[in-house]
């Protein structure tokens, strides 16, 4: 499981940098002239920021696995994965499509991030 989480962390990190660069350089041309273009760019920036931060959180969770008794670091890592997919994924999709109804699931991703951090607190109390 440690290897899988490290691979996921590196993959999400790579993708986060690529999507952040696209947001900074390519997306602005796509959004220019749209009524909500500035707002949509902010959604993208928020998505990329949380995406990258939680890629590192996945890596940290993976590195804790051999040092913690129990499954808390594994659970935390997958909560962060779910958070990236739901929170950042919904914001990326809203930006590209303008479909705002996806904003209804964005908080579920945020709750997944929070649950991941809370689970890491539990893991810290179980450090060997």
N, C-alpha and C positions, 0 to 999 in steps of 0.2 A: 504494500500500500504506500510505503514511503516513496518508492520509485515512481509510482503513478502520480502521486501528488506533486513531486518535483517536476515531472514531465508536464503536468497540467500548469504548474506555476510558470515554467519557462515558456510554454506555448501561449498562455494568456499574457505574459509579459511582452513577448514578441508582438502579438496581435495588438496589445494596448499601445505600444510605441507606434506601430504602423497606422492604427486608426487615429491616434493623436496627431501624427504628421499629416494624414489626409485631412483632418479637421482644420489644421493650421494653414494648409497650402491649397488643397483641391476643393474642399467643401465650400469655401467662401464664394468661389465663382458660381457654384451651383445655387447657393442661397441668395446671392445678390439679386435684388429686385423683388424678392418675395415679401409679402406683407409681414410675416412673422420671421423673416430670415435671421434677424439678430437674436431673437428668442431661441430659435432652433439651433443656432450656433452655440448658445449658452448650454442648451441641453447636451450637445455633443461634448463640449468641454467638461461638463460635470460627469458625463458617462466615462470619458477617457480617464479623468482623475481618479474616480473610484475604482475603475478597472485596474489601473496600474497599482494603486495602493494595495488593493486586495490580492493582486498577483503576488506581491511580496508577503502578504499574510498567509497565503497558501504555502509558499516556500517555508516560512517560519513554522507553520503547523507541521509540515513534513519533517523538518529537522528536529522537532520535539518528539516524534514518535518513539525513537529508541530510549528516550530519557523519561518517559511518563508511563506509569502503569495504567492500563485502561485505554479506552478508545477515544478519549476526549480530543486529542490532536487530529485524529482522522475525521471525527465528526465536524470539528471546527473547519478543517480544510475543505470538506465538501459543502459546508454551509457557505463558505466564501465563494466556492465555485458557483453554487446556486445563486448567490447574490450578484455575481458578475453577469451571469446569464440573464437573470430576471431584471435587475436594476439597470445595469448598463445596457443590456440588450434592448430593453423597452425604450430607453432614451435614444439609442442609436436609431432604432426603427422609427420612432416618432419623428426624429430629425429628417430622415430620408423620405418618409412618406407623408408627413403632416397629419397622420392619423392619431388624434389626441386621446382616443378612447384607451389606448395602450397605457396611458398615464395611470389608469386604475390599478395596474399590476406593479407599477414601479415601487410603491411602498412595501410590497411583499419582498422584493429584493433587498430593500433597506432593512427590513426586519431580519432577513437571513444574515446580513452583515452583522447586525447587532447580536444575534444569537451566536454567530461564530466567535465574536469577541468575548461574549460571556462564557462560552465553552472553553476558550483559551484561559480564562481566569481559573476555571475549574482545573484545567490541565496544570496550571502553575502550582496549584496546591498539591498535586500528585507527582511532582518532579521527584525522580529517584535521587 
